[in-house]
Amino acid sequence: MRNCVEESREKLGVETIDLLYHHCPRQTKEIDTVLPVFEELHGEGIVERIGVSNYRIEGIERAQELIDIPLYVNQVELYLLLQQQELVAFLCDQDIYTVCTLRLSRERCSTFLNWSTSRTNTTPQQQSLASRGCFHVTVSSQSLDSAAKTTSVTT
């Protein structure tokens, strides 16, 4: 893993990687293996921030026990029909950003969102996040025309 990070850094032509993610842990032992290496890379100045993806509350708590540096972000699925309010509230309490990927083109609710957004002059991302109690969230979405878009929402 360390070699992959070094290769990526060289290909990018940077001294420091701003944010390094650990995506979708399959088991707790994967968290136990990966995050200490990320922490070493951080200590060496190779990585500035550590992010995780699809970590549940238990995984975040394990990470906090395991490493001394704070997690910066957790990328999770959030959309109109999957709010994950408990997880997002927990992340807000821990001062960890939430990044969500909305695959609107693949969701059954996309037709409704398109209709609703045209009537309310809002974006699908705003509609999906409207009921959230915490807007410590960045939204990355793939729109219906497959163009990548990013929206930051803060209050």
C-alpha positions as CSV (number, residue, x, y, z in Angstrom):
1,M,0.0,0.0,0.0
2,R,2.8,2.4,0.9
3,N,4.3,1.8,-2.6
4,C,1.0,2.7,-4.3
5,V,0.8,5.9,-2.3
6,E,4.4,6.8,-3.3
7,E,3.7,6.0,-6.9
8,S,0.5,8.1,-6.9
9,R,2.4,11.0,-5.3
10,E,5.1,10.8,-8.0
11,K,2.5,10.7,-10.8
12,L,0.7,13.7,-9.4
13,G,4.0,15.5,-9.0
14,V,3.3,16.7,-5.5
15,E,5.2,16.6,-2.2
16,T,2.1,16.0,-0.1
17,I,-1.2,14.3,-0.8
18,D,-4.0,16.6,0.5
19,L,-6.5,13.8,1.3
20,L,-6.0,10.0,1.3
21,Y,-9.1,7.8,1.5
22,H,-9.6,4.3,2.8
23,H,-12.6,3.0,0.9
24,C,-15.1,0.4,2.0
25,P,-13.5,-1.7,4.7
26,R,-14.6,-5.3,4.5
27,Q,-13.8,-6.1,8.1
28,T,-12.4,-4.5,11.3
29,K,-9.0,-6.1,10.7
30,E,-8.8,-4.1,7.4
31,I,-9.2,-0.9,9.4
32,D,-6.6,-2.2,11.9
33,T,-4.1,-2.8,9.0
34,V,-4.7,0.2,6.8
35,L,-5.2,3.2,9.1
36,P,-1.9,2.8,11.0
37,V,0.0,3.0,7.6
38,F,-2.0,6.1,6.7
39,E,-1.0,7.6,10.1
40,E,2.6,6.8,9.4
41,L,2.3,8.5,6.0
42,H,0.8,11.5,7.7
43,G,3.6,11.6,10.3
44,E,6.2,11.6,7.4
45,G,4.4,14.6,5.8
46,I,3.4,12.5,2.8
47,V,-0.3,12.8,3.5
48,E,-2.0,15.9,5.0
49,R,-5.4,14.4,5.9
50,I,-7.0,11.0,6.2
51,G,-10.5,10.3,5.0
52,V,-12.6,7.1,5.0
53,S,-15.4,5.9,2.9
54,N,-18.5,3.9,3.9
55,Y,-17.5,3.6,7.5
56,R,-20.3,3.0,10.0
57,I,-20.2,4.5,13.5
58,E,-18.4,1.4,14.8
59,G,-15.7,1.8,12.2
60,I,-15.2,5.5,13.0
61,E,-15.0,4.6,16.7
62,R,-12.4,1.9,15.9
63,A,-10.4,4.4,13.9
64,Q,-10.4,6.9,16.7
65,E,-9.1,4.3,19.1
66,L,-6.4,3.2,16.6
67,I,-4.9,6.4,15.4
68,D,-4.1,9.7,17.1
69,I,-4.8,12.0,14.2
70,P,-8.4,13.0,13.5
71,L,-10.3,11.7,10.5
72,Y,-11.2,14.5,8.2
73,V,-14.1,13.1,6.2
74,N,-16.3,10.0,5.7
75,Q,-17.8,9.5,2.3
76,V,-21.2,7.8,2.5
77,E,-24.3,7.2,0.5
78,L,-26.9,9.8,1.3
79,Y,-29.9,10.6,-0.8
80,L,-33.6,11.2,-0.5
81,L,-34.5,7.7,0.5
82,L,-31.4,6.9,2.5
83,Q,-30.8,9.7,5.0
84,Q,-28.5,7.9,7.5
85,Q,-29.4,10.6,10.1
86,E,-27.7,8.8,13.0
87,L,-24.4,8.5,11.2
88,V,-24.4,12.1,9.9
89,A,-25.3,13.4,13.4
90,F,-22.4,11.3,14.8
91,L,-20.0,12.6,12.2
92,C,-21.1,16.2,13.0
93,D,-20.5,15.6,16.7
94,Q,-17.0,14.3,15.9
95,D,-16.3,17.2,13.6
96,I,-15.8,14.9,10.7
97,Y,-17.0,16.1,7.3
98,T,-19.6,14.0,5.4
99,V,-19.2,13.6,1.7
100,C,-22.0,12.0,-0.1
101,T,-22.3,10.7,-3.6
102,L,-25.7,11.0,-5.2
103,R,-26.2,8.7,-8.2
104,L,-29.3,10.5,-9.3
105,S,-29.4,8.8,-12.7
106,R,-29.7,5.4,-11.0
107,E,-32.2,6.3,-8.3
108,R,-35.9,5.7,-8.8
109,C,-36.5,9.1,-7.2
110,S,-34.7,11.0,-9.9
111,T,-37.9,11.7,-11.9
112,F,-39.5,13.1,-8.7
113,L,-36.4,15.2,-7.9
114,N,-36.3,16.7,-11.4
115,W,-40.0,17.6,-11.1
116,S,-39.6,18.9,-7.6
117,T,-36.5,21.0,-8.3
118,S,-38.1,22.7,-11.3
119,R,-41.0,23.7,-9.1
120,T,-38.9,24.9,-6.2
121,N,-35.9,26.4,-7.9
122,T,-33.5,24.1,-6.0
123,T,-31.0,21.5,-7.0
124,P,-31.5,17.8,-6.5
125,Q,-28.6,18.0,-3.9
126,Q,-30.4,20.7,-2.0
127,Q,-33.6,18.7,-2.1
128,S,-31.8,15.6,-0.7
129,L,-30.1,17.5,2.0
130,A,-33.1,19.7,3.0
131,S,-34.2,17.6,5.8
132,R,-30.7,17.0,7.3
133,G,-30.1,18.6,10.7
134,C,-26.4,19.0,9.9
135,F,-25.0,20.6,6.7
136,H,-21.4,19.8,7.4
137,V,-21.7,18.1,4.1
138,T,-20.1,18.1,0.6
139,V,-22.0,16.6,-2.2
140,S,-20.5,14.9,-5.2
141,S,-23.0,13.8,-7.8
142,Q,-23.2,12.3,-11.2
143,S,-26.0,14.2,-13.0
144,L,-28.4,12.7,-15.5
145,D,-26.1,13.8,-18.3
146,S,-23.1,12.1,-16.6
147,A,-21.2,15.3,-16.0
148,A,-19.4,15.2,-12.7
149,K,-20.5,18.0,-10.4
150,T,-19.5,19.0,-6.8
151,T,-21.5,21.2,-4.4
152,S,-20.4,22.3,-1.0
153,V,-23.2,23.0,1.5
154,T,-22.4,24.6,4.8
155,T,-24.4,26.5,7.4
